Amino acid sequence: MMNWLIQNAELVNEGRRTVADVRLRNGRIETIAAQLDAQPGEQLLDAAGRWLLPGMIDDQVHFREPGLEHKADFATESRAAVAGGITSYMEMPNSKPTTTTLEALEDKYARAAAKSVANHAFYLGATNDNLDVIRALDPRAACGIKIFMGASTGNMLVDNPATLDAIFRDAPTIIVTHCEDTPTIDANLARERERYGEAIPVERHPYIRSREACLKSSRLAVELARRHGTRLHILHITTADELELFQPGPLAGKRITAETCVHFLQFSERDYATLGNQIKCNPAIKAESDRLAIIAALAEGRIDVLATDHAPHTLEEKALPYAQAPSGLPLVQFALQCALEQHFSGALPLERIVESLTHAPAQLFDVAERGFLREGYKADLVLVDPHKPHTVRREEVLSRCGWSPFEGHTFRSSIASTWVNGRRVWDGSQVDDSVRGERLVFAR
């Protein structure tokens, strides 16, 4: 393993910005100090003028393996992730077969160990009939328990009230939820079909996957968590209405937390006219007023975590009529740059963006020795050049689906380097495919 001395970097970490040198040795951050002397055998990198951040920890991705490898797999999507400064990811259970047994959970770990260039962990999925599996889960074996409290693939919609109550009561670790009320969505869709037949415009998506559907389901999740004292994390908040459910301020001590995603900071319903099904996702991108409210909620800590919900589909699938086109966007490769635009525009402090991308997911999920620039921690880092704009081109997309909703957009920063466990896996132009990430360890 090559050891590194990164010199003259501006560290953005734990609410502070400081210029220092950072020595990486044997996969860990050995020393952070001013003006370190180079040692024999070290690779030197002068980072002057650039930001050194902890690697992003993405708490919500869909990498499609097993069963949907025509869209993506652990190799292709982890390559895209590290090119975007994501060093660790937590992957969702709605693959084929679903990750709803302990055997399926361990199968994913084995697959990722062989293929993934980023660190990894997996959720155990809840169903209406796997309560015994959930009760038997070792809290250190999964990042959390995922409940789809809204329509999903396969048998993963948990809509039995008694089962939901029992899961919230008996869950041995954190529950994360997708909150949309299916009966509300079904009724909305039926009305749109009466009006448009099968030619529903994609612009109607936020009215089908409506704010009322989101709020009703999120309220139910919060009610269940409060009843049982459950540790609850609600994913991909899209509405101003839901923000009333969460408390502002630091993460420490919270039992109910929230996440939103980078595309909800970037896009609003006006973008359906140009991007169409490419930005169709569940829950839906909604009004400009929601986008602005979400940014404000991130600033005050009412939303704790910023992630991607990376969910690739092929262009052919996205070109289908609205009702047949699948929901989801490929996001990991440009997520950090997208988030940093909120700093350049003056909407969010840089330190708060870094906290929501790195520190908060590490703390929330009890990730051991990652998510911070600290001596002795695993050397997961990303070097950002804030002076080098980057225009996204289709030919550089590393996700298997081969496209990005950001094509043609110019971000005001570039990802110069990414290190995973002390090895530079992205040098600004290519991925080192020989690197393999590690299974995340949870200090629970």
C-alpha positions as CSV (number, residue, x, y, z in Angstrom):
1,M,0.0,0.0,0.0
2,M,1.4,3.4,-1.0
3,N,1.7,6.0,1.8
4,W,0.8,9.6,1.1
5,L,1.7,13.1,2.3
6,I,-0.9,15.6,1.3
7,Q,0.5,19.1,1.7
8,N,-1.0,22.5,2.1
9,A,-4.6,21.3,2.0
10,E,-7.5,23.3,3.3
11,L,-9.2,20.8,5.6
12,V,-13.0,21.2,5.9
13,N,-13.9,19.2,9.0
14,E,-16.0,19.3,12.1
15,G,-17.2,22.9,11.5
16,R,-13.7,24.3,10.8
17,R,-11.5,25.2,7.8
18,T,-7.8,24.9,8.5
19,V,-4.7,24.6,6.3
20,A,-2.6,21.6,7.2
21,D,-0.6,18.6,5.9
22,V,-2.1,15.1,6.2
23,R,0.0,11.9,6.3
24,L,-1.7,8.6,5.2
25,R,0.0,5.4,6.4
26,N,-1.2,1.8,6.3
27,G,-4.7,2.8,5.3
28,R,-5.3,5.4,8.1
29,I,-4.8,9.0,8.8
30,E,-1.6,9.0,10.8
31,T,-0.9,12.7,11.3
32,I,-2.6,16.0,10.7
33,A,-0.2,18.9,11.4
34,A,1.3,22.0,9.8
35,Q,4.4,21.5,7.6
36,L,5.1,17.9,7.9
37,D,8.4,16.7,6.6
38,A,8.3,14.1,3.8
39,Q,9.5,10.6,4.7
40,P,11.1,8.0,2.4
41,G,8.7,6.2,0.1
42,E,5.9,8.6,0.5
43,Q,3.9,9.9,-2.4
44,L,3.7,13.7,-2.2
45,L,0.7,15.7,-3.4
46,D,0.6,19.5,-3.1
47,A,-3.0,20.4,-2.5
48,A,-2.6,24.1,-2.3
49,G,-5.8,26.0,-3.1
50,R,-7.9,22.8,-2.8
51,W,-10.3,21.5,-0.1
52,L,-9.7,18.2,1.6
53,L,-12.9,16.6,3.0
54,P,-13.8,13.3,4.6
55,G,-15.1,11.0,1.9
56,M,-18.9,11.2,1.4
57,I,-21.0,8.5,3.1
58,D,-24.1,7.9,1.0
59,D,-26.8,6.4,3.1
60,Q,-29.1,5.5,0.2
61,V,-28.2,3.9,-3.1
62,H,-29.7,1.3,-5.4
63,F,-26.8,-0.6,-7.2
64,R,-29.2,-3.1,-8.8
65,E,-27.2,-6.3,-8.0
66,P,-28.4,-9.0,-7.9
67,G,-31.0,-9.4,-10.6
68,L,-31.0,-6.1,-12.5
69,E,-27.4,-6.0,-13.7
70,H,-28.4,-4.6,-17.1
71,K,-28.8,-1.3,-15.3
72,A,-25.9,-1.4,-12.8
73,D,-23.8,-3.6,-10.5
74,F,-21.5,-3.1,-7.6
75,A,-18.4,-2.7,-9.8
76,T,-19.8,-0.1,-12.2
77,E,-21.7,2.0,-9.6
78,S,-18.9,2.0,-7.0
79,R,-16.5,3.3,-9.7
80,A,-18.9,6.1,-10.4
81,A,-19.2,6.8,-6.7
82,V,-15.5,7.2,-6.0
83,A,-15.1,9.4,-9.1
84,G,-17.7,11.6,-7.3
85,G,-16.0,11.6,-3.9
86,I,-18.2,9.0,-2.3
87,T,-16.1,6.5,-0.4
88,S,-18.8,4.5,1.4
89,Y,-22.3,3.6,0.5
90,M,-25.4,1.9,2.1
91,E,-27.3,0.0,-0.5
92,M,-31.1,-0.7,-0.6
93,P,-32.8,-4.1,-0.5
94,N,-35.2,-3.9,-3.5
95,S,-33.0,-6.0,-5.8
96,K,-34.0,-9.4,-7.3
97,P,-34.2,-11.4,-5.1
98,T,-35.0,-8.8,-2.4
99,T,-32.6,-8.5,0.6
100,T,-35.2,-9.7,3.1
101,T,-33.4,-12.7,4.5
102,L,-30.1,-12.9,6.4
103,E,-28.7,-15.2,3.6
104,A,-29.5,-12.6,1.0
105,L,-27.9,-9.9,3.1
106,E,-24.6,-11.9,3.4
107,D,-24.7,-12.7,-0.3
108,K,-24.6,-9.0,-1.1
109,Y,-21.6,-8.5,1.2
110,A,-19.8,-11.3,-0.6
111,R,-20.6,-9.8,-4.0
112,A,-19.4,-6.3,-3.0
113,A,-16.2,-7.7,-1.4
114,A,-15.3,-9.1,-4.8
115,K,-16.3,-6.1,-6.9
116,S,-16.7,-2.8,-5.1
117,V,-14.0,-0.2,-5.1
118,A,-15.8,1.7,-2.3
119,N,-16.7,0.7,1.3
120,H,-20.1,-0.8,1.6
121,A,-23.0,-1.9,3.8
122,F,-26.5,-3.1,3.2
123,Y,-30.0,-2.8,4.6
124,L,-32.2,-5.6,5.5
125,G,-35.6,-5.1,3.9
126,A,-38.9,-5.4,5.8
127,T,-41.9,-7.2,4.4
128,N,-45.4,-8.1,5.7
129,D,-44.1,-11.5,6.7
130,N,-40.4,-11.4,7.7
131,L,-40.8,-10.1,11.3
132,D,-38.9,-13.1,12.7
133,V,-35.9,-12.3,10.4
134,I,-35.9,-8.7,11.6
135,R,-35.9,-9.8,15.2
136,A,-33.0,-12.1,14.6
137,L,-30.8,-9.5,12.9
138,D,-27.5,-8.7,14.5
139,P,-27.5,-4.9,14.7
140,R,-23.9,-4.9,13.4
141,A,-24.7,-7.0,10.3
142,A,-26.7,-4.3,8.5
143,C,-26.7,-0.5,8.4
144,G,-30.4,-0.6,9.2
145,I,-33.8,-1.9,8.5
146,K,-35.6,-0.5,5.4
147,I,-39.4,-0.2,5.3
148,F,-41.1,0.9,2.1
149,M,-44.2,2.6,3.6
150,G,-45.3,3.2,0.0
151,A,-45.4,1.3,-3.3
152,S,-42.3,-0.7,-4.1
153,T,-41.2,-3.7,-6.1
154,G,-42.0,-7.2,-5.2
155,N,-43.2,-8.0,-1.7
156,M,-41.7,-4.9,-0.1
157,L,-44.7,-2.7,0.5
158,V,-45.3,-3.0,4.3
159,D,-49.0,-1.9,4.6
160,N,-50.3,-4.3,7.3
161,P,-50.8,-2.0,10.4
162,A,-50.1,-4.8,12.9
163,T,-46.9,-5.7,11.1
164,L,-45.7,-2.1,11.0
165,D,-46.4,-1.7,14.7
166,A,-44.5,-4.8,15.5
167,I,-41.5,-3.9,13.4
168,F,-41.3,-0.4,15.1
169,R,-41.6,-2.1,18.5
170,D,-39.1,-4.9,17.9
171,A,-36.5,-3.5,15.5
172,P,-33.0,-4.3,16.9
173,T,-31.4,-1.3,15.1
174,I,-32.3,1.9,13.3
175,I,-35.3,1.9,10.9
176,V,-35.2,3.9,7.7
177,T,-38.4,4.6,5.7
178,H,-39.6,5.5,2.3
179,C,-42.8,7.4,3.2
180,E,-45.5,7.7,0.6
181,D,-49.1,6.7,1.2
182,T,-50.1,4.1,-1.5
183,P,-53.9,4.6,-1.4
184,T,-53.5,8.3,-1.9
185,I,-51.1,7.7,-4.9
186,D,-53.5,5.2,-6.4
187,A,-56.4,7.6,-6.2
188,N,-54.4,10.4,-7.7
189,L,-53.3,8.2,-10.6
190,A,-56.8,7.0,-11.3
191,R,-57.9,10.7,-11.6
192,E,-55.1,11.5,-13.9
193,R,-56.0,8.5,-16.1
194,E,-59.6,9.6,-16.3
195,R,-58.3,13.0,-17.6
196,Y,-55.4,11.9,-19.8
197,G,-55.9,8.2,-20.5
198,E,-52.4,6.6,-20.9
199,A,-50.9,9.9,-22.2
200,I,-50.3,11.3,-18.7
201,P,-47.7,14.2,-18.9
202,V,-44.7,13.7,-16.7
203,E,-45.4,17.1,-15.3
204,R,-48.3,15.5,-13.4
205,H,-45.8,13.3,-11.4
206,P,-45.6,15.5,-8.3
207,Y,-49.4,15.6,-8.2
208,I,-49.7,11.8,-8.4
209,R,-46.9,11.2,-5.9
210,S,-48.3,14.1,-4.0
211,R,-47.3,16.1,-1.0
212,E,-50.4,14.7,0.8
213,A,-49.1,11.2,0.2
214,C,-45.7,12.0,1.6
215,L,-47.0,13.9,4.7
216,K,-49.6,11.2,5.6
217,S,-47.0,8.4,5.5
218,S,-44.3,10.4,7.3
219,R,-46.7,11.4,10.0
220,L,-47.5,7.7,10.5
221,A,-43.8,6.7,10.7
222,V,-43.2,9.5,13.3
223,E,-46.2,8.4,15.3
224,L,-45.1,4.8,15.4
225,A,-41.5,5.8,16.4
226,R,-42.7,8.0,19.2
227,R,-45.0,5.3,20.5
228,H,-42.2,2.7,20.7
229,G,-39.2,4.9,21.2
230,T,-37.8,3.7,17.9
231,R,-34.7,5.2,16.3
232,L,-36.2,6.4,13.0
233,H,-34.6,8.0,9.9
234,I,-37.0,9.2,7.2
235,L,-35.4,9.2,3.7
236,H,-35.6,11.6,0.8
237,I,-37.8,14.4,2.2
238,T,-39.3,16.4,-0.7
239,T,-41.9,18.7,0.8
240,A,-42.0,21.8,3.0
241,D,-45.0,20.2,4.7
242,E,-43.0,17.3,6.2
243,L,-40.4,19.6,7.8
244,E,-42.8,20.3,10.8
245,L,-42.1,16.7,11.9
246,F,-38.4,17.2,12.6
247,Q,-36.5,19.3,15.1
248,P,-33.8,21.7,14.1
249,G,-30.3,21.7,15.6
250,P,-27.5,19.2,16.2
251,L,-27.9,15.5,15.5
252,A,-26.8,14.4,18.9
253,G,-29.6,13.1,21.0
254,K,-32.2,13.0,18.3
255,R,-34.4,9.8,17.9
256,I,-36.1,10.9,14.8
257,T,-34.1,12.3,11.9
258,A,-34.4,13.2,8.2
259,E,-32.5,12.9,5.0
260,T,-32.9,14.6,1.6
261,C,-31.1,14.1,-1.7
262,V,-29.0,16.3,-4.0
263,H,-31.5,16.3,-6.8
264,F,-34.1,17.9,-4.6
265,L,-31.6,20.8,-4.1
266,Q,-31.0,21.1,-7.8
267,F,-34.3,20.6,-9.6
268,S,-38.0,21.6,-9.2
269,E,-41.1,20.9,-11.1
270,R,-40.2,23.5,-13.8
271,D,-37.5,21.1,-14.9
272,Y,-39.9,18.4,-16.1
273,A,-40.5,20.4,-19.2
274,T,-36.9,19.9,-20.3
275,L,-35.8,16.7,-18.6
276,G,-39.1,14.7,-18.6
277,N,-38.8,11.1,-17.3
278,Q,-35.1,11.6,-16.6
279,I,-36.0,13.3,-13.4
280,K,-39.0,11.1,-12.6
281,C,-38.3,9.7,-9.1
282,N,-40.2,8.6,-6.0
283,P,-40.9,10.6,-4.0
284,A,-41.3,13.2,-6.8
285,I,-39.4,16.4,-7.3
286,K,-41.9,19.1,-6.4
287,A,-42.4,22.9,-6.3
288,E,-39.7,25.5,-6.2
289,S,-41.0,26.5,-2.8
290,D,-40.3,23.0,-1.6
291,R,-36.8,23.1,-2.9
292,L,-36.0,26.3,-1.1
293,A,-37.6,25.1,2.1
294,I,-35.5,21.9,2.0
295,I,-32.3,24.0,1.6
296,A,-33.3,26.1,4.6
297,A,-34.0,23.0,6.6
298,L,-30.6,21.6,5.8
299,A,-29.0,24.9,7.0
300,E,-30.8,24.8,10.4
301,G,-30.2,21.0,10.9
302,R,-33.9,20.2,10.6
303,I,-32.8,17.8,7.8
304,D,-29.7,16.0,9.1
305,V,-28.3,14.0,6.1
306,L,-27.8,14.7,2.4
307,A,-27.6,11.7,0.1
308,T,-28.3,10.6,-3.4
309,D,-30.9,7.8,-3.7
310,H,-28.9,6.8,-6.8
311,A,-31.2,4.6,-8.9
312,P,-30.1,4.0,-12.4
313,H,-32.3,2.9,-15.3
314,T,-31.4,2.7,-19.0
315,L,-32.3,5.5,-21.4
316,E,-34.6,3.0,-23.3
317,E,-36.6,2.5,-20.1
318,K,-36.7,6.2,-19.4
319,A,-38.0,6.8,-22.9
320,L,-41.2,4.8,-22.3
321,P,-44.5,6.7,-21.7
322,Y,-44.8,8.2,-18.3
323,A,-46.8,5.4,-16.6
324,Q,-44.3,2.7,-17.8
325,A,-41.1,4.7,-17.3
326,P,-39.3,3.6,-14.1
327,S,-38.5,6.1,-11.3
328,G,-35.0,7.0,-10.3
329,L,-31.9,8.9,-11.3
330,P,-28.2,8.0,-11.6
331,L,-26.5,10.5,-9.2
332,V,-23.4,9.3,-7.4
333,Q,-20.8,10.5,-9.8
334,F,-21.8,14.2,-9.5
335,A,-23.5,14.3,-6.2
336,L,-20.8,16.1,-4.2
337,Q,-20.3,18.7,-6.9
338,C,-24.1,19.2,-7.0
339,A,-24.2,19.7,-3.2
340,L,-21.3,22.2,-3.3
341,E,-23.2,24.4,-5.7
342,Q,-25.3,25.4,-2.7
343,H,-22.1,26.8,-1.1
344,F,-21.0,28.7,-4.3
345,S,-24.5,30.2,-4.5
346,G,-24.4,31.3,-0.9
347,A,-27.3,29.2,0.2
348,L,-25.4,26.8,2.6
349,P,-22.2,27.1,4.5
350,L,-19.5,24.8,3.2
351,E,-19.0,23.4,6.7
352,R,-22.7,22.5,6.9
353,I,-22.6,20.7,3.6
354,V,-19.7,18.6,4.7
355,E,-21.4,17.8,8.0
356,S,-24.5,16.5,6.2
357,L,-22.6,14.4,3.7
358,T,-20.0,12.9,6.0
359,H,-20.2,13.5,9.7
360,A,-23.9,13.1,10.1
361,P,-24.3,9.7,8.3
362,A,-21.3,8.4,10.3
363,Q,-22.8,9.4,13.6
364,L,-26.4,8.5,12.7
365,F,-25.5,4.9,11.7
366,D,-22.7,4.4,14.2
367,V,-20.1,3.9,11.5
368,A,-16.8,3.1,13.1
369,E,-13.7,5.2,12.3
370,R,-15.0,7.0,9.2
371,G,-16.7,10.2,8.3
372,F,-14.1,12.6,9.9
373,L,-10.6,13.8,9.3
374,R,-9.1,12.5,12.5
375,E,-5.8,10.9,13.4
376,G,-6.2,7.1,13.6
377,Y,-9.3,7.1,11.4
378,K,-9.6,5.2,8.2
379,A,-8.1,7.3,5.3
380,D,-11.3,8.0,3.3
381,L,-10.8,11.4,1.8
382,V,-11.8,13.5,-1.2
383,L,-9.8,16.4,-2.6
384,V,-12.0,19.1,-4.3
385,D,-10.7,21.8,-6.6
386,P,-13.0,24.8,-6.1
387,H,-11.3,26.7,-8.9
388,K,-11.7,24.2,-11.7
389,P,-15.2,24.2,-13.2
390,H,-16.5,20.9,-14.7
391,T,-19.1,20.5,-17.4
392,V,-20.7,17.1,-17.4
393,R,-20.5,15.1,-20.6
394,R,-22.3,11.8,-21.4
395,E,-19.1,10.1,-22.5
396,E,-17.6,10.4,-19.0
397,V,-20.5,8.8,-17.1
398,L,-19.3,5.7,-15.4
399,S,-22.6,4.3,-14.3
400,R,-23.7,1.4,-16.5
401,C,-26.8,3.2,-17.6
402,G,-24.6,5.6,-19.4
403,W,-26.3,9.0,-18.8
404,S,-26.8,11.7,-16.3
405,P,-29.5,14.3,-15.6
406,F,-26.6,16.8,-15.2
407,E,-25.4,16.5,-18.8
408,G,-24.4,19.9,-20.1
409,H,-24.4,21.4,-16.6
410,T,-21.3,23.2,-15.5
411,F,-20.4,22.7,-11.8
412,R,-18.1,25.2,-10.2
413,S,-15.8,22.5,-8.7
414,S,-14.1,19.3,-9.7
415,I,-13.2,16.1,-7.8
416,A,-9.4,16.0,-8.0
417,S,-8.7,12.8,-6.0
418,T,-10.4,10.3,-3.8
419,W,-8.8,7.9,-1.3
420,V,-10.4,4.8,0.0
421,N,-8.6,3.3,3.0
422,G,-5.5,5.2,2.1
423,R,-5.4,4.1,-1.5
424,R,-6.0,6.7,-4.2
425,V,-8.8,5.2,-6.2
426,W,-9.6,8.3,-8.3
427,D,-6.9,10.6,-9.6
428,G,-9.1,13.2,-11.3
429,S,-9.3,11.2,-14.6
430,Q,-9.5,7.5,-14.0
431,V,-10.4,4.9,-11.4
432,D,-7.9,2.4,-10.0
433,D,-9.9,-0.8,-10.5
434,S,-7.4,-2.8,-8.3
435,V,-8.8,-1.2,-5.1
436,R,-11.4,-3.0,-3.1
437,G,-13.4,-1.3,-0.4
438,E,-14.2,-2.7,3.0
439,R,-17.3,-3.8,4.8
440,L,-18.4,-1.0,7.0
441,V,-18.2,-1.7,10.7
442,F,-20.9,-0.4,13.0
443,A,-20.0,0.5,16.6
444,R,-23.3,-0.7,18.2
